[in-house]
Amino acid sequence: MTDQDQSNRVNNGVWEKIRILLGLVLLATIAYEMGLSRARSEKSTAEYLALKTQYDRIETENSALRAQYDRVLTEYSASKAQCSETLTEYSARRTQYQRIEAKRTKASQQ
């Protein structure tokens, strides 16, 4: 073997090691990026689940508040009808009172 052949073998061995080292670095980088991607995905899933839970809780509260609102609205309608009825009765009694008062005033003047 000549020095040239020996040098080529050494160079081929060095290039082979560099190629393997670059492959390992590339593999490690890809694995790292995949790990980061998975962690982001898990974080996004956890955030989604937290928001979904919060949404469900708000939806439940909304349903309860809607039912309460409907009850209050029904009570309001009943109270408004009762108020109208009371005002009508008051007006009739006031008219009756004014008539009686007018008769009494007329009788006391004579």
DSSP file (Angstrom, degrees, kcal/mol; ACC not computed):
  #  RESIDUE AA STRUCTURE BP1 BP2  ACC     N-H-->O    O-->H-N    N-H-->O    O-->H-N    TCO  KAPPA ALPHA  PHI   PSI    X-CA   Y-CA   Z-CA
    1    1 A M              0   0    0      0, 0.0     2,-0.2     0, 0.0     0, 0.0   0.000 360.0 360.0 360.0 146.2    0.0    0.0    0.0
    2    2 A T     >  -     0   0    0      1,-0.1     4,-2.1     0, 0.0     5,-0.2  -0.488 360.0-107.3 -98.6 171.8    1.1    3.4   -0.8
    3    3 A D  H  > S+     0   0    0      1,-0.2     4,-2.5     2,-0.2     5,-0.2   0.847 120.2  57.8 -65.0 -33.1    0.8    6.6    1.3
    4    4 A Q  H  > S+     0   0    0      2,-0.2     4,-2.4     1,-0.2    -1,-0.2   0.929 107.3  46.0 -63.7 -45.5   -1.9    7.7   -1.0
    5    5 A D  H  > S+     0   0    0      1,-0.2     4,-2.3     2,-0.2    -2,-0.2   0.909 113.3  49.8 -63.7 -42.7   -4.1    4.7   -0.3
    6    6 A Q  H  X S+     0   0    0     -4,-2.1     4,-2.0     1,-0.2    -1,-0.2   0.907 111.7  48.4 -62.9 -41.9   -3.4    5.0    3.4
    7    7 A S  H  X S+     0   0    0     -4,-2.5     4,-2.7     2,-0.2    -2,-0.2   0.884 110.1  51.9 -66.0 -40.2   -4.4    8.7    3.3
    8    8 A N  H  X S+     0   0    0     -4,-2.4     4,-2.9     2,-0.2    -2,-0.2   0.897 109.5  49.8 -64.2 -39.6   -7.6    7.9    1.3
    9    9 A R  H  X S+     0   0    0     -4,-2.3     4,-2.4     2,-0.2    -2,-0.2   0.913 111.9  47.4 -65.3 -41.5   -8.6    5.3    3.9
   10   10 A V  H  X S+     0   0    0     -4,-2.0     4,-2.4     2,-0.2    -2,-0.2   0.929 114.0  47.5 -64.4 -45.1   -8.0    7.7    6.7
   11   11 A N  H  X S+     0   0    0     -4,-2.7     4,-2.8     2,-0.2     5,-0.2   0.907 112.2  49.9 -62.9 -41.9  -10.0   10.4    4.9
   12   12 A N  H  X S+     0   0    0     -4,-2.9     4,-2.3     1,-0.2    -1,-0.2   0.899 111.4  49.3 -64.1 -39.3  -12.8    7.9    4.1
   13   13 A G  H  X S+     0   0    0     -4,-2.4     4,-2.2     2,-0.2    -2,-0.2   0.898 112.1  47.8 -64.8 -41.1  -12.9    6.9    7.8
   14   14 A V  H  X S+     0   0    0     -4,-2.4     4,-2.6     2,-0.2    -2,-0.2   0.929 113.4  47.4 -65.7 -45.6  -13.1   10.6    8.9
   15   15 A W  H  X S+     0   0    0     -4,-2.8     4,-2.6     1,-0.2    -2,-0.2   0.875 110.6  52.7 -64.4 -36.8  -15.8   11.3    6.4
   16   16 A E  H  X S+     0   0    0     -4,-2.3     4,-2.3    -5,-0.2    -1,-0.2   0.917 110.7  47.0 -63.8 -43.2  -17.7    8.2    7.5
   17   17 A K  H  X S+     0   0    0     -4,-2.2     4,-2.9     2,-0.2    -2,-0.2   0.903 112.8  49.3 -65.3 -40.9  -17.5    9.4   11.1
   18   18 A I  H  X S+     0   0    0     -4,-2.6     4,-2.8     2,-0.2    -2,-0.2   0.913 110.9  50.4 -63.8 -41.9  -18.6   12.9   10.2
   19   19 A R  H  X S+     0   0    0     -4,-2.6     4,-2.1     2,-0.2    -2,-0.2   0.912 113.3  45.2 -62.3 -43.6  -21.5   11.5    8.2
   20   20 A I  H  X S+     0   0    0     -4,-2.3     4,-2.5     2,-0.2    -2,-0.2   0.916 113.5  50.2 -66.3 -43.1  -22.6    9.3   11.1
   21   21 A L  H  X S+     0   0    0     -4,-2.9     4,-2.5     1,-0.2    -2,-0.2   0.913 111.1  48.4 -62.3 -43.3  -22.2   12.2   13.6
   22   22 A L  H  X S+     0   0    0     -4,-2.8     4,-2.7     2,-0.2    -1,-0.2   0.890 110.7  51.9 -63.7 -39.0  -24.3   14.5   11.3
   23   23 A G  H  X S+     0   0    0     -4,-2.1     4,-2.6    -5,-0.2    -2,-0.2   0.911 111.0  47.3 -62.0 -43.0  -26.9   11.8   11.1
   24   24 A L  H  X S+     0   0    0     -4,-2.5     4,-2.7     2,-0.2    -2,-0.2   0.905 112.4  48.9 -66.0 -41.2  -27.0   11.5   14.9
   25   25 A V  H  X S+     0   0    0     -4,-2.5     4,-2.5     2,-0.2    -2,-0.2   0.922 113.0  48.1 -63.2 -44.1  -27.2   15.2   15.3
   26   26 A L  H  X S+     0   0    0     -4,-2.7     4,-2.5     2,-0.2    -2,-0.2   0.912 112.3  49.0 -62.3 -43.1  -30.1   15.4   12.7
   27   27 A L  H  X S+     0   0    0     -4,-2.6     4,-2.5     2,-0.2    -2,-0.2   0.912 111.9  48.4 -62.6 -43.8  -31.9   12.5   14.5
   28   28 A A  H  X S+     0   0    0     -4,-2.7     4,-2.4     2,-0.2    -2,-0.2   0.899 111.5  50.3 -64.3 -40.9  -31.5   14.2   17.9
   29   29 A T  H  X S+     0   0    0     -4,-2.5     4,-2.6     2,-0.2    -2,-0.2   0.922 111.7  47.4 -63.2 -44.8  -32.8   17.5   16.5
   30   30 A I  H  X S+     0   0    0     -4,-2.5     4,-2.4     2,-0.2    -2,-0.2   0.913 112.7  49.1 -63.1 -43.2  -35.8   15.8   14.9
   31   31 A A  H  X S+     0   0    0     -4,-2.5     4,-2.2     2,-0.2    -2,-0.2   0.899 111.6  49.8 -63.5 -40.5  -36.6   14.0   18.1
   32   32 A Y  H  X S+     0   0    0     -4,-2.4     4,-2.4     2,-0.2    -2,-0.2   0.936 111.4  47.9 -63.3 -47.1  -36.3   17.2   20.1
   33   33 A E  H  X S+     0   0    0     -4,-2.6     4,-2.6     1,-0.2    -2,-0.2   0.886 111.0  51.3 -62.1 -39.3  -38.6   19.1   17.8
   34   34 A M  H  X S+     0   0    0     -4,-2.4     4,-2.5     2,-0.2    -1,-0.2   0.895 109.4  51.0 -64.8 -39.1  -41.1   16.2   17.9
   35   35 A G  H  X S+     0   0    0     -4,-2.2     4,-2.4     2,-0.2    -2,-0.2   0.915 111.1  47.5 -63.2 -43.3  -41.0   16.3   21.7
   36   36 A L  H  X S+     0   0    0     -4,-2.4     4,-2.6     2,-0.2    -2,-0.2   0.912 111.5  51.2 -62.8 -42.2  -41.6   20.1   21.7
   37   37 A S  H  X S+     0   0    0     -4,-2.6     4,-2.3     1,-0.2    -2,-0.2   0.912 111.1  47.4 -62.0 -42.8  -44.4   19.6   19.2
   38   38 A R  H  X S+     0   0    0     -4,-2.5     4,-2.9     2,-0.2    -1,-0.2   0.907 110.9  51.5 -65.6 -41.3  -46.0   17.0   21.4
   39   39 A A  H  X S+     0   0    0     -4,-2.4     4,-2.4     2,-0.2    -2,-0.2   0.908 111.0  48.3 -62.8 -41.4  -45.6   19.1   24.5
   40   40 A R  H  X S+     0   0    0     -4,-2.6     4,-2.9     2,-0.2    -1,-0.2   0.910 111.8  50.2 -63.3 -41.1  -47.3   22.0   22.7
   41   41 A S  H  X S+     0   0    0     -4,-2.3     4,-2.5     2,-0.2    -2,-0.2   0.920 111.4  47.5 -63.5 -44.1  -50.1   19.7   21.6
   42   42 A E  H  X S+     0   0    0     -4,-2.9     4,-2.5     2,-0.2    -1,-0.2   0.888 112.7  49.7 -64.6 -38.6  -50.6   18.4   25.2
   43   43 A K  H  X S+     0   0    0     -4,-2.4     4,-2.8     2,-0.2    -2,-0.2   0.923 111.3  48.9 -64.9 -43.8  -50.6   22.0   26.5
   44   44 A S  H  X S+     0   0    0     -4,-2.9     4,-2.6     1,-0.2    -2,-0.2   0.899 111.8  49.4 -62.5 -40.2  -53.1   23.0   23.9
   45   45 A T  H  X S+     0   0    0     -4,-2.5     4,-2.6     2,-0.2    -2,-0.2   0.914 111.5  48.6 -65.0 -42.8  -55.3   20.0   24.8
   46   46 A A  H  X S+     0   0    0     -4,-2.5     4,-2.3     2,-0.2    -2,-0.2   0.918 112.8  48.0 -63.5 -43.3  -55.1   20.8   28.5
   47   47 A E  H  X S+     0   0    0     -4,-2.8     4,-2.6     2,-0.2    -2,-0.2   0.913 111.7  50.8 -63.4 -41.6  -56.0   24.4   27.7
   48   48 A Y  H  X S+     0   0    0     -4,-2.6     4,-2.7     1,-0.2    -2,-0.2   0.926 110.5  48.5 -61.1 -45.1  -58.9   23.3   25.6
   49   49 A L  H  X S+     0   0    0     -4,-2.6     4,-2.4     2,-0.2    -1,-0.2   0.894 111.5  49.9 -64.3 -38.8  -60.2   21.0   28.3
   50   50 A A  H  X S+     0   0    0     -4,-2.3     4,-2.3     2,-0.2    -2,-0.2   0.931 113.4  45.6 -64.1 -44.9  -59.9   23.8   30.9
   51   51 A L  H  X S+     0   0    0     -4,-2.6     4,-2.7     2,-0.2    -2,-0.2   0.878 111.7  52.3 -65.8 -37.1  -61.8   26.2   28.6
   52   52 A K  H  X S+     0   0    0     -4,-2.7     4,-2.6     2,-0.2    -2,-0.2   0.913 110.1  48.8 -64.4 -42.6  -64.4   23.5   27.8
   53   53 A T  H  X S+     0   0    0     -4,-2.4     4,-2.2     2,-0.2    -2,-0.2   0.922 112.6  47.9 -61.9 -44.6  -65.0   22.9   31.5
   54   54 A Q  H  X S+     0   0    0     -4,-2.3     4,-2.5     2,-0.2    -2,-0.2   0.909 111.7  50.3 -62.8 -42.4  -65.3   26.6   32.1
   55   55 A Y  H  X S+     0   0    0     -4,-2.7     4,-2.7     2,-0.2    -2,-0.2   0.917 110.1  49.7 -61.8 -44.7  -67.8   26.9   29.1
   56   56 A D  H  X S+     0   0    0     -4,-2.6     4,-2.2     2,-0.2    -1,-0.2   0.897 111.1  49.9 -61.7 -40.5  -69.9   24.0   30.5
   57   57 A R  H  X S+     0   0    0     -4,-2.2     4,-2.5     2,-0.2    -2,-0.2   0.923 112.6  46.5 -63.6 -44.7  -70.0   25.7   33.9
   58   58 A I  H  X S+     0   0    0     -4,-2.5     4,-2.9     1,-0.2    -2,-0.2   0.896 110.6  53.4 -65.1 -39.6  -71.0   29.0   32.4
   59   59 A E  H  X S+     0   0    0     -4,-2.7     4,-2.2     2,-0.2    -1,-0.2   0.903 109.8  48.1 -60.9 -41.9  -73.6   27.2   30.2
   60   60 A T  H  X S+     0   0    0     -4,-2.2     4,-2.2     2,-0.2    -2,-0.2   0.929 113.0  47.3 -64.7 -45.7  -75.1   25.6   33.4
   61   61 A E  H  X S+     0   0    0     -4,-2.5     4,-2.8     1,-0.2    -2,-0.2   0.896 110.3  53.8 -61.3 -40.0  -75.2   28.9   35.2
   62   62 A N  H  X S+     0   0    0     -4,-2.9     4,-2.6     2,-0.2    -1,-0.2   0.903 107.4  50.3 -62.1 -41.9  -76.8   30.5   32.2
   63   63 A S  H  X S+     0   0    0     -4,-2.2     4,-2.2     2,-0.2    -1,-0.2   0.921 112.2  47.1 -62.6 -43.6  -79.5   27.9   32.2
   64   64 A A  H  X S+     0   0    0     -4,-2.2     4,-2.4     1,-0.2    -2,-0.2   0.920 113.8  47.4 -64.1 -43.5  -80.2   28.5   35.8
   65   65 A L  H  X S+     0   0    0     -4,-2.8     4,-2.8     2,-0.2    -2,-0.2   0.868 109.8  53.6 -66.7 -35.6  -80.2   32.2   35.3
   66   66 A R  H  X S+     0   0    0     -4,-2.6     4,-2.4     2,-0.2    -1,-0.2   0.916 109.7  47.8 -63.8 -43.2  -82.5   31.9   32.3
   67   67 A A  H  X S+     0   0    0     -4,-2.2     4,-2.2     2,-0.2    -2,-0.2   0.914 112.8  48.7 -63.2 -42.9  -85.0   29.9   34.4
   68   68 A Q  H  X S+     0   0    0     -4,-2.4     4,-2.6     1,-0.2    -2,-0.2   0.914 110.5  51.4 -63.1 -42.7  -84.8   32.5   37.2
   69   69 A Y  H  X S+     0   0    0     -4,-2.8     4,-2.7     1,-0.2    -2,-0.2   0.913 108.8  50.7 -60.0 -43.9  -85.3   35.3   34.7
   70   70 A D  H  X S+     0   0    0     -4,-2.4     4,-2.1     2,-0.2    -1,-0.2   0.901 110.9  49.0 -62.6 -40.7  -88.4   33.5   33.3
   71   71 A R  H  X S+     0   0    0     -4,-2.2     4,-2.6     2,-0.2    -2,-0.2   0.933 112.7  47.1 -63.0 -45.9  -89.8   33.1   36.8
   72   72 A V  H  X S+     0   0    0     -4,-2.6     4,-2.8     1,-0.2    -2,-0.2   0.892 110.8  52.4 -63.9 -39.5  -89.2   36.8   37.6
   73   73 A L  H  X S+     0   0    0     -4,-2.7     4,-2.3     2,-0.2    -1,-0.2   0.898 110.2  48.2 -63.5 -40.2  -90.8   37.8   34.3
   74   74 A T  H  X S+     0   0    0     -4,-2.1     4,-2.3     2,-0.2    -2,-0.2   0.929 112.8  48.0 -64.7 -45.0  -93.9   35.8   35.1
   75   75 A E  H  X S+     0   0    0     -4,-2.6     4,-2.8     1,-0.2    -2,-0.2   0.893 110.6  52.5 -61.5 -39.7  -94.0   37.3   38.6
   76   76 A Y  H  X S+     0   0    0     -4,-2.8     4,-2.8     2,-0.2    -2,-0.2   0.923 108.5  49.5 -62.7 -44.5  -93.6   40.8   37.0
   77   77 A S  H  X S+     0   0    0     -4,-2.3     4,-2.2     2,-0.2    -2,-0.2   0.918 112.8  47.4 -61.4 -43.0  -96.5   40.2   34.6
   78   78 A A  H  X S+     0   0    0     -4,-2.3     4,-2.5     2,-0.2    -2,-0.2   0.919 113.4  48.0 -64.1 -43.3  -98.7   39.0   37.5
   79   79 A S  H  X S+     0   0    0     -4,-2.8     4,-2.7     2,-0.2    -2,-0.2   0.892 110.4  51.9 -64.5 -39.6  -97.7   42.0   39.6
   80   80 A K  H  X S+     0   0    0     -4,-2.8     4,-2.4     2,-0.2    -1,-0.2   0.909 110.8  47.5 -64.2 -41.9  -98.3   44.4   36.7
   81   81 A A  H  X S+     0   0    0     -4,-2.2     4,-2.4     2,-0.2    -2,-0.2   0.913 112.7  49.3 -63.7 -42.9 -101.8   42.9   36.2
   82   82 A Q  H  X S+     0   0    0     -4,-2.5     4,-2.6     2,-0.2    -2,-0.2   0.898 110.6  50.6 -63.7 -40.4 -102.5   43.2   39.9
   83   83 A C  H  X S+     0   0    0     -4,-2.7     4,-2.7     2,-0.2    -2,-0.2   0.921 110.3  49.3 -62.7 -44.7 -101.3   46.8   39.9
   84   84 A S  H  X S+     0   0    0     -4,-2.4     4,-2.2     2,-0.2    -2,-0.2   0.918 112.2  48.4 -61.0 -43.6 -103.6   47.6   36.9
   85   85 A E  H  X S+     0   0    0     -4,-2.4     4,-2.4     1,-0.2    -2,-0.2   0.911 111.8  49.4 -61.9 -43.7 -106.5   46.0   38.7
   86   86 A T  H  X S+     0   0    0     -4,-2.6     4,-2.8     2,-0.2    -2,-0.2   0.893 110.1  50.9 -64.5 -40.6 -105.7   47.9   41.9
   87   87 A L  H  X S+     0   0    0     -4,-2.7     4,-2.6     2,-0.2    -1,-0.2   0.897 110.3  49.6 -64.1 -40.0 -105.5   51.2   40.0
   88   88 A T  H  X S+     0   0    0     -4,-2.2     4,-2.2     2,-0.2    -2,-0.2   0.932 112.8  46.5 -63.4 -45.2 -108.9   50.5   38.4
   89   89 A E  H  X S+     0   0    0     -4,-2.4     4,-2.5     2,-0.2    -2,-0.2   0.899 112.2  51.2 -63.6 -41.4 -110.4   49.7   41.8
   90   90 A Y  H  X S+     0   0    0     -4,-2.8     4,-2.7     2,-0.2     5,-0.2   0.920 109.4  50.4 -61.3 -44.5 -108.8   52.9   43.3
   91   91 A S  H  X S+     0   0    0     -4,-2.6     4,-2.3     1,-0.2    -2,-0.2   0.909 111.3  48.3 -61.9 -42.5 -110.2   55.0   40.5
   92   92 A A  H  X S+     0   0    0     -4,-2.2     4,-2.3     1,-0.2    -2,-0.2   0.922 114.0  46.0 -64.1 -44.1 -113.7   53.6   41.0
   93   93 A R  H  X S+     0   0    0     -4,-2.5     4,-2.8     2,-0.2    -2,-0.2   0.860 111.7  52.1 -68.1 -35.0 -113.5   54.1   44.8
   94   94 A R  H  X S+     0   0    0     -4,-2.7     4,-3.0     2,-0.2    -1,-0.2   0.923 110.1  48.3 -66.3 -43.3 -112.2   57.7   44.3
   95   95 A T  H  X S+     0   0    0     -4,-2.3     4,-2.1    -5,-0.2    -2,-0.2   0.930 113.0  48.4 -60.1 -44.6 -115.0   58.5   42.0
   96   96 A Q  H  X S+     0   0    0     -4,-2.3     4,-2.4     1,-0.2    -2,-0.2   0.915 112.3  49.0 -61.8 -43.7 -117.4   57.0   44.5
   97   97 A Y  H  X S+     0   0    0     -4,-2.8     4,-3.2     1,-0.2     5,-0.2   0.923 109.9  50.8 -62.2 -45.3 -115.8   59.1   47.3
   98   98 A Q  H  X S+     0   0    0     -4,-3.0     4,-2.4     1,-0.2    -1,-0.2   0.878 110.2  50.1 -63.0 -37.1 -115.9   62.3   45.2
   99   99 A R  H  X S+     0   0    0     -4,-2.1     4,-2.3     2,-0.2    -1,-0.2   0.937 113.5  45.1 -63.6 -47.3 -119.6   61.7   44.6
  100  100 A I  H  X S+     0   0    0     -4,-2.4     4,-2.5     2,-0.2    -2,-0.2   0.918 114.0  49.4 -61.9 -44.5 -120.3   61.1   48.3
  101  101 A E  H  X S+     0   0    0     -4,-3.2     4,-2.6     1,-0.2    -1,-0.2   0.888 109.8  51.5 -63.6 -39.7 -118.2   64.1   49.2
  102  102 A A  H  X S+     0   0    0     -4,-2.4     4,-2.3    -5,-0.2    -1,-0.2   0.912 111.2  47.6 -64.3 -41.9 -120.1   66.3   46.6
  103  103 A K  H  X S+     0   0    0     -4,-2.3     4,-2.6     2,-0.2    -2,-0.2   0.908 113.2  48.3 -64.1 -42.2 -123.5   65.2   48.1
  104  104 A R  H  X S+     0   0    0     -4,-2.5     4,-2.4     2,-0.2    -2,-0.2   0.914 111.9  48.4 -66.0 -43.4 -122.3   65.9   51.6
  105  105 A T  H  X S+     0   0    0     -4,-2.6     4,-1.5     2,-0.2    -1,-0.2   0.923 113.0  48.6 -62.2 -43.8 -121.0   69.3   50.7
  106  106 A K  H  X S+     0   0    0     -4,-2.3     4,-1.0     1,-0.2    -2,-0.2   0.899 112.2  48.9 -62.9 -41.5 -124.2   70.1   48.9
  107  107 A A  H  < S+     0   0    0     -4,-2.6     3,-0.3     1,-0.2    -1,-0.2   0.861 110.3  50.2 -68.7 -35.3 -126.2   68.9   51.9
  108  108 A S  H  < S+     0   0    0     -4,-2.4    -1,-0.2     1,-0.2    -2,-0.2   0.766 106.8  55.6 -75.8 -24.0 -124.2   71.0   54.4
  109  109 A Q  H  <        0   0    0     -4,-1.5    -1,-0.2     1,-0.2    -2,-0.2   0.743 360.0 360.0 -78.3 -23.0 -124.6   74.1   52.3
  110  110 A Q     <        0   0    0     -4,-1.0    -1,-0.2    -3,-0.3    -2,-0.2   0.443 360.0 360.0 -85.4 360.0 -128.4   73.9   52.3
